[in-house]
Amino acid sequence: MSNPEQAPEPRQTDRWLEPGKTNLQVIYILYLASFVIGISGLVGIVLAHLNRGKSEAWLESHYTWAIRTFWLGFLGAFVSALLMIVMIGMLTMVLVAIWVIVRTVVGLQKLGRNEPIANPQSWML
């Protein structure tokens, strides 16, 4: 039996919820998974907002990039949904999806090479 006076040891995890490289990889993968499992993008943006401002500067550029990718992609998808009325929404929805995928893959690649995002406030790459 365990000693009642002794506090239980904290559970060891792989720390993917804590700010850092692993957390950013999870966020980027959640964004990509949202094309199959819609809600995962929302989990990713929550993680990004919770951990922003808690890590090194080069990682902060990735958090800014990830947050902007989500919100600009969300805005683009909303506008595309409205444009479905005039029959060009499907084309713009595909373009927004490609844009989100490219930005996410670029973020993953730079993160894998331990590089910051050069201009995280950019709309493009």
Buried (B, 14 or more C-beta within 10 A) or exposed (E): EEEEEEEEEEEEEEEBEEBBBBBBBBBBBBBBBBEEEEEBBEBBBEBBEEBBEEBEEBBBBBBBBBBBBBEBBBEBBEEBEEBEEEEEBEEBBEEBBEBBBEBBEBBBEBBEEEEBBEEBEEEEE
